[in-house]
Amino acid sequence: MIGSVLVANRGEIARRVFRSCRDLGIATVAVFADPDADAPHVREADAAVRLPGAAPGDTYLRTDLILAAARAAGADAIHPGYGFLSESAEFARAVLDAGLVWIGPPPEAIAAMGVKTRAKELMAAAGVPVLTVSGEPTQADLPLLVKAAAGGGGRGMRVVRELASLEAELAAARAEALAAFGNAEVFVEPYVETGRHVEVQLLADAHGTVWALGERDCSIQRRHQKVVEESPAPLLDADTRARLHEAARAAARAIGYVGAGTAEFLLAPDGRFFFLEMNTRLQVEHPVTECVTGLDLVRLQLLVAEGDRLPGAEPPAPRGHAIEVRLYAEDPARDWQPQTGTVQRLEVPGVTAWFTPPRSGEEAGLRLDAGFEDGSAVGVHYDAMLAKVIAWAPTREEAARRLAGALARARVHGLTTNRDLLVRVLRHPEFLAGRVDTAFLTRHDLTAGTDKDGVALSALAAALADAAARRTPVTGGWRNVPAQPQVKRYAMEGVEHEVRYRETRGGLVAESHPGVALVASAPERVVLEVDGVRRAFEVARYGELVHVDSPLGAVALSALPRFPDPEREAAAGSLLAPMPGTVVRVEAAVGDRVTAGQPLLWLEAMKMQHRVAAPAEGVVTELRATVGQQVDTGALLAVIGEPPSTESEEESTGSITPEEGTPQP
């Protein structure tokens, strides 16, 4: 029997595995890089071992350090979680060679699925449908998708719509794949514009039993990465569902699979489906399967690793519906730019389960799997996912409504997140009708922020809450002298909001918002009445950052100084770093003439490369960025001077476009 498990991962992944280990009475061991020294997963483990360094390549991806940590802490088994080394056949072999229990599939099965081209050959031989291009691509094959053979999650993936651009895209994908995975092999396949990403959860034991635990629809994606997942898949007929499940079981049997894994398919509009890849590990989105089956998949992983049989020839039938969203520290309105900083507050109302399946007989509820807590730091080295929020209910409509309501009322402070976008997705008529595909977020632009009236009223509430906090009791008599109006200024997404108010015998009066009545004000709560409707605004301040939550939406404001410091204003044409990161590529030099949108350099942050482009046409008059340089947000990267015979450009932080990448949990 397993006595102690080391989880070769971090964050919510490690916490999820620890939860099942505790329920089984198994001791837990955490590993941590230096930025994670105070992370929740480190505090929860029975023992923790430091991996000196910060970058994944120096810490969580070091097999030698992981094995040394297991020996030092006395662990007799290793669970890889998902991401990092979880799909490394070499790591699995090293664990087994060290005499430890490997909580995962056989190394041979991992290797068989590790290279997509080989995996597709194996699946075709097993009778599983695959997407292929016969011979040299022609005009009739367009559009095409270039993919990295050894990769996943979008890195090395490019859509080709013109044959003339194919060679250039292949070369770029090869370079990106080599840098990301150490393997430059790429391949092309037909690109299905409006396909659905549907996957089947598999669980197999060493005694020949293979379970297909229902399917998940993961079609809502950005940058080829999932953000909303649900089970069962909507609008899927019984025949297609049965054929998908059988194809997934055939895939598992073809490679002698043992443990938890996922067969991923592309479902075309005409009902045909094609094998994409097999993830030889537990998936990020496994909670939706747990919520509809009531099974603890991690517990079953542990028992299968000990040699136990699955409890029955067939799995329990799914009940109800579950939907999961991934809450990311990112700005959807700015090309999904990842955010760094401190999570000041993370609070989701109505949560009934943490890292666990529903309790027996519980038909509806809300689950939270989070790797961050109040005060946790989000850095540049790891994935920007803050938490997964999962709702389950008897019907899909109830689950979507429950999840949207919880997210809308959540308090997520300190960083810009995709929370509002997720709410819009869950409430969108097309989503509620089940009409989803991988182009959903391209077809429906849901990145807009809170409406102007909501922001203006939130700024007013912030100012009045601040006034209430500063208010002191009147010790003398009132003087019949009109009070001078007070002025407060806030900024949100580059727009300034000015609030003017004054204090009278009857209390505070807002001059900048005529027609708005103040019902009550306190340092953390303000009630305003507009056109006979009262609304409460919850206000929280963290230094100069002010978060205001209300039924009108969540608003994050920056309090501006009364008198701006001219020395802090950058010169016109300054190109500033939009995030902290490492300069990995520079394609500009002083004196170069550049056009608006032209890529100048690349920053690497959160294991993704981000293109920083010129904000306008001009000439590079100064270049301070060098390859390998670490930069902070706001650091001066370059200066773009005015082009000949044109007016000077304004200061800008530049245009940034995330390269398609593979964030590791």
VENRA-V955638 format. One record per residue. N is the residue number from 1. RES is the residue in one small letter. SS is DSSP state (@ for helix, = for strand, . for the rest). NEAR is the number of other C-alpha atoms within 12 Angstrom. Layout:
n	res	ss	near
N	RES	SS	NEAR
N	RES	SS	NEAR
This chain:
n	res	ss	near
1	m	.	19
2	i	.	30
3	g	.	23
4	s	=	33
5	v	=	46
6	l	=	48
7	v	=	53
8	a	.	53
9	n	.	44
10	r	.	51
11	g	@	47
12	e	@	37
13	i	@	43
14	a	@	43
15	r	@	40
16	r	@	46
17	v	@	46
18	f	@	43
19	r	@	32
20	s	@	31
21	c	@	37
22	r	@	25
23	d	@	18
24	l	@	23
25	g	.	18
26	i	.	26
27	a	=	31
28	t	=	41
29	v	=	43
30	a	=	47
31	v	=	50
32	f	=	40
33	a	=	35
34	d	@	23
35	p	@	28
36	d	@	36
37	a	.	24
38	d	.	27
39	a	.	31
40	p	@	31
41	h	@	39
42	v	@	34
43	r	@	26
44	e	@	27
45	a	.	33
46	d	.	27
47	a	=	26
48	a	=	36
49	v	=	37
50	r	=	30
51	l	=	33
52	p	.	22
53	g	.	21
54	a	.	23
55	a	.	29
56	p	@	34
57	g	@	23
58	d	@	21
59	t	.	33
60	y	.	43
61	l	.	31
62	r	.	29
63	t	@	31
64	d	@	21
65	l	@	28
66	i	@	42
67	l	@	41
68	a	@	26
69	a	@	33
70	a	@	35
71	r	@	23
72	a	@	19
73	a	@	28
74	g	.	25
75	a	.	36
76	d	.	33
77	a	=	38
78	i	=	50
79	h	=	54
80	p	.	46
81	g	.	42
82	y	.	37
83	g	.	36
84	f	.	34
85	l	.	37
86	s	.	41
87	e	.	41
88	s	.	37
89	a	@	28
90	e	@	24
91	f	@	36
92	a	@	36
93	r	@	29
94	a	@	25
95	v	@	37
96	l	@	24
97	d	@	14
98	a	.	22
99	g	.	17
100	l	.	32
101	v	=	36
102	w	=	43
103	i	=	46
104	g	.	49
105	p	.	45
106	p	.	37
107	p	@	31
108	e	@	23
109	a	@	35
110	i	@	38
111	a	@	30
112	a	@	32
113	m	@	42
114	g	@	33
115	v	.	33
116	k	@	35
117	t	@	30
118	r	@	26
119	a	@	35
120	k	@	33
121	e	@	24
122	l	@	29
123	m	@	34
124	a	@	22
125	a	@	16
126	a	.	22
127	g	.	21
128	v	.	33
129	p	.	30
130	v	=	32
131	l	.	32
132	t	.	26
133	v	.	21
134	s	.	13
135	g	.	10
136	e	.	17
137	p	.	25
138	t	.	20
139	q	@	16
140	a	@	15
141	d	@	24
142	l	.	25
143	p	.	25
144	l	=	32
145	l	=	34
146	v	=	40
147	k	=	42
148	a	=	42
149	a	.	36
150	a	.	40
151	g	.	41
152	g	.	36
153	g	.	34
154	g	.	33
155	r	.	38
156	g	.	42
157	m	.	39
158	r	=	37
159	v	=	31
160	v	=	31
161	r	.	23
162	e	.	19
163	l	@	21
164	a	@	14
165	s	@	18
166	l	@	27
167	e	@	20
168	a	@	17
169	e	@	29
170	l	@	29
171	a	@	23
172	a	@	28
173	a	@	38
174	r	@	31
175	a	@	23
176	e	@	35
177	a	@	34
178	l	@	21
179	a	@	24
180	a	@	33
181	f	@	31
182	g	.	17
183	n	.	23
184	a	.	25
185	e	.	30
186	v	=	35
187	f	=	38
188	v	=	36
189	e	=	35
190	p	=	31
191	y	.	31
192	v	.	31
193	e	.	25
194	t	.	25
195	g	.	30
196	r	=	40
197	h	=	41
198	v	=	45
199	e	=	43
200	v	=	49
201	q	=	47
202	l	=	47
203	l	=	53
204	a	=	46
205	d	.	35
206	a	.	26
207	h	.	21
208	g	.	24
209	t	.	26
210	v	=	38
211	w	=	39
212	a	=	39
213	l	=	42
214	g	=	44
215	e	=	45
216	r	=	48
217	d	=	44
218	c	=	42
219	s	=	41
220	i	=	40
221	q	=	32
222	r	=	38
223	r	.	33
224	h	.	33
225	q	=	31
226	k	=	38
227	v	=	41
228	v	=	46
229	e	=	45
230	e	=	49
231	s	=	46
232	p	.	41
233	a	.	39
234	p	.	34
235	l	.	24
236	l	.	29
237	d	.	13
238	a	@	16
239	d	@	13
240	t	@	24
241	r	@	31
242	a	@	18
243	r	@	27
244	l	@	39
245	h	@	34
246	e	@	28
247	a	@	38
248	a	@	45
249	r	@	38
250	a	@	31
251	a	@	47
252	a	@	46
253	r	@	32
254	a	@	28
255	i	.	32
256	g	.	29
257	y	.	40
258	v	.	45
259	g	=	47
260	a	=	48
261	g	=	49
262	t	=	45
263	a	=	45
264	e	=	43
265	f	=	42
266	l	=	36
267	l	=	38
268	a	.	27
269	p	.	20
270	d	.	14
271	g	.	22
272	r	.	24
273	f	=	31
274	f	=	38
275	f	=	41
276	l	=	45
277	e	=	43
278	m	=	48
279	n	=	45
280	t	.	46
281	r	.	44
282	l	.	41
283	q	.	38
284	v	.	42
285	e	.	42
286	h	@	49
287	p	@	44
288	v	@	52
289	t	@	50
290	e	@	47
291	c	@	49
292	v	@	46
293	t	@	35
294	g	.	32
295	l	.	30
296	d	.	34
297	l	@	42
298	v	@	43
299	r	@	36
300	l	@	34
301	q	@	40
302	l	@	44
303	l	@	32
304	v	@	33
305	a	@	35
306	e	.	25
307	g	.	23
308	d	.	23
309	r	.	25
310	l	.	32
311	p	.	19
312	g	.	16
313	a	.	16
314	e	.	18
315	p	.	26
316	p	.	19
317	a	.	19
318	p	.	28
319	r	.	29
320	g	.	34
321	h	=	41
322	a	=	50
323	i	=	53
324	e	=	47
325	v	=	47
326	r	=	43
327	l	=	39
328	y	=	43
329	a	.	36
330	e	=	34
331	d	=	31
332	p	@	31
333	a	@	22
334	r	@	24
335	d	.	26
336	w	.	30
337	q	=	39
338	p	=	45
339	q	.	36
340	t	.	33
341	g	=	29
342	t	=	26
343	v	.	32
344	q	.	26
345	r	=	24
346	l	=	33
347	e	=	25
348	v	.	34
349	p	.	24
350	g	.	24
351	v	.	29
352	t	.	24
353	a	=	29
354	w	=	31
355	f	.	41
356	t	.	38
357	p	.	38
358	p	.	34
359	r	.	23
360	s	.	17
361	g	.	16
362	e	.	21
363	e	.	26
364	a	.	36
365	g	=	38
366	l	=	42
367	r	=	39
368	l	=	43
369	d	=	43
370	a	=	40
371	g	.	42
372	f	.	41
373	e	.	30
374	d	.	24
375	g	.	21
376	s	.	28
377	a	=	30
378	v	=	37
379	g	.	34
380	v	.	37
381	h	.	34
382	y	.	39
383	d	.	36
384	a	.	42
385	m	=	40
386	l	=	45
387	a	=	40
388	k	=	44
389	v	=	53
390	i	=	52
391	a	=	53
392	w	=	46
393	a	=	33
394	p	.	26
395	t	.	24
396	r	@	31
397	e	@	28
398	e	@	25
399	a	@	37
400	a	@	42
401	r	@	33
402	r	@	35
403	l	@	44
404	a	@	36
405	g	@	28
406	a	@	32
407	l	@	45
408	a	@	32
409	r	@	28
410	a	.	31
411	r	=	33
412	v	=	40
413	h	=	36
414	g	.	37
415	l	.	41
416	t	.	40
417	t	.	41
418	n	.	40
419	r	@	47
420	d	@	40
421	l	@	38
422	l	@	41
423	v	@	36
424	r	@	32
425	v	@	40
426	l	@	39
427	r	@	26
428	h	.	24
429	p	@	16
430	e	@	19
431	f	@	32
432	l	@	24
433	a	.	16
434	g	.	27
435	r	.	25
436	v	.	38
437	d	.	36
438	t	.	34
439	a	.	26
440	f	@	32
441	l	@	31
442	t	@	21
443	r	@	19
444	h	.	22
445	d	.	19
446	l	.	25
447	t	.	27
448	a	.	21
449	g	.	29
450	t	.	29
451	d	.	18
452	k	@	19
453	d	@	18
454	g	@	26
455	v	@	34
456	a	@	34
457	l	@	46
458	s	@	45
459	a	@	48
460	l	@	47
461	a	@	54
462	a	@	50
463	a	@	47
464	l	@	43
465	a	@	35
466	d	@	33
467	a	@	30
468	a	@	23
469	a	@	20
470	r	@	13
471	r	.	16
472	t	.	10
473	p	.	10
474	v	.	10
475	t	.	7
476	g	.	7
477	g	.	9
478	w	.	14
479	r	.	11
480	n	.	8
481	v	.	10
482	p	.	11
483	a	.	16
484	q	.	14
485	p	.	17
486	q	=	24
487	v	=	27
488	k	=	32
489	r	=	30
490	y	=	34
491	a	=	27
492	m	=	29
493	e	.	20
494	g	.	13
495	v	=	17
496	e	=	20
497	h	=	31
498	e	=	32
499	v	=	34
500	r	=	28
501	y	=	33
502	r	=	23
503	e	=	26
504	t	=	19
505	r	.	15
506	g	.	12
507	g	=	19
508	l	=	33
509	v	=	32
510	a	=	34
511	e	.	24
512	s	.	25
513	h	.	24
514	p	.	19
515	g	.	16
516	v	=	26
517	a	=	30
518	l	=	35
519	v	=	25
520	a	=	25
521	s	=	32
522	a	=	27
523	p	.	25
524	e	.	26
525	r	=	32
526	v	=	36
527	v	=	31
528	l	=	37
529	e	=	23
530	v	=	19
531	d	.	11
532	g	.	12
533	v	=	15
534	r	=	20
535	r	=	28
536	a	=	29
537	f	=	40
538	e	=	38
539	v	=	37
540	a	=	36
541	r	=	29
542	y	=	21
543	g	.	14
544	e	.	19
545	l	=	27
546	v	=	38
547	h	=	40
548	v	=	45
549	d	=	38
550	s	=	32
551	p	.	26
552	l	.	25
553	g	=	36
554	a	=	40
555	v	=	46
556	a	=	37
557	l	=	42
558	s	=	32
559	a	=	31
560	l	.	26
561	p	.	17
562	r	.	13
563	f	.	12
564	p	.	11
565	d	.	10
566	p	@	9
567	e	@	8
568	r	@	10
569	e	.	16
570	a	.	21
571	a	.	22
572	a	.	24
573	g	.	33
574	s	=	35
575	l	=	39
576	l	=	36
577	a	.	39
578	p	.	37
579	m	.	38
580	p	.	32
581	g	=	39
582	t	=	34
583	v	=	31
584	v	=	26
585	r	=	22
586	v	=	28
587	e	.	25
588	a	.	31
589	a	.	22
590	v	.	22
591	g	.	18
592	d	.	24
593	r	=	24
594	v	=	28
595	t	.	22
596	a	.	23
597	g	.	19
598	q	.	28
599	p	=	27
600	l	=	42
601	l	=	38
602	w	=	40
603	l	=	42
604	e	=	41
605	a	=	40
606	m	.	36
607	k	.	35
608	m	=	37
609	q	=	36
610	h	=	37
611	r	=	34
612	v	=	40
613	a	=	37
614	a	.	42
615	p	.	34
616	a	.	34
617	e	.	29
618	g	=	35
619	v	=	33
620	v	=	32
621	t	=	24
622	e	=	22
623	l	=	28
624	r	.	27
625	a	.	33
626	t	.	23
627	v	.	21
628	g	.	16
629	q	.	22
630	q	=	24
631	v	=	27
632	d	.	24
633	t	.	24
634	g	.	22
635	a	.	27
636	l	=	31
637	l	=	45
638	a	=	41
639	v	=	43
640	i	=	43
641	g	=	34
642	e	.	29
643	p	.	22
644	p	.	13
645	s	.	10
646	t	.	12
647	e	.	14
648	s	.	21
649	e	.	25
650	e	.	23
651	e	.	26
652	s	=	31
653	t	.	31
654	g	.	38
655	s	=	30
656	i	=	35
657	t	=	32
658	p	=	36
659	e	.	36
660	e	.	35
661	g	.	35
662	t	.	36
663	p	.	36
664	q	.	39
665	p	.	37
